[in-house]
Amino acid sequence: MKYYELTYLITPDLSEKDLEELLNKIPNIITGFSGIVEKIQKSEKIKLGYPINKKNGAFLASLDFSLNQEKIKELEEKIKSEKAILKYLIINKKRGGFSAKKERRKPVEKNKEEKVEIEKINETIDEILK
């Protein structure tokens, strides 16, 4: 089983009862696919940066779970079939953090050249021309 995070936006038009039902339904779908829900974050109402389906706000919900990789497509189909879910994102995670590696950039070494005086340049040119 791999470790994932599911974050999704729920339409703000739902009643509290319907919202609770949906928030309980998603973990039940995951456990129905023999997955393990490990962490559920409390949903909160947020203002969206841009309208989604003509909605300026949404409920943001997130949960961490373990599931076989083959079942992710089926989970996505179930999530897409829910009309109240505006958007969702499933991220593959490592335990304790994201799986994407952050690489640090090495500082660029500045080429420190010594300044050469004009007289030395003229002498070098004279030597070359001889």
Buried (B, 14 or more C-beta within 10 A) or exposed (E): EBBBBBBBBBBBEBEEEEBEEBBEEBBEBBEEBEBEBEEBEEBEEEEBEEEBEEBEBBBBBBBBBBBEEEBBEBBEEBBEEBEBBBEBEBBEBEEEEEEEEEEEEEEEEEEEEEEEEEEEEEEEEEEEEE
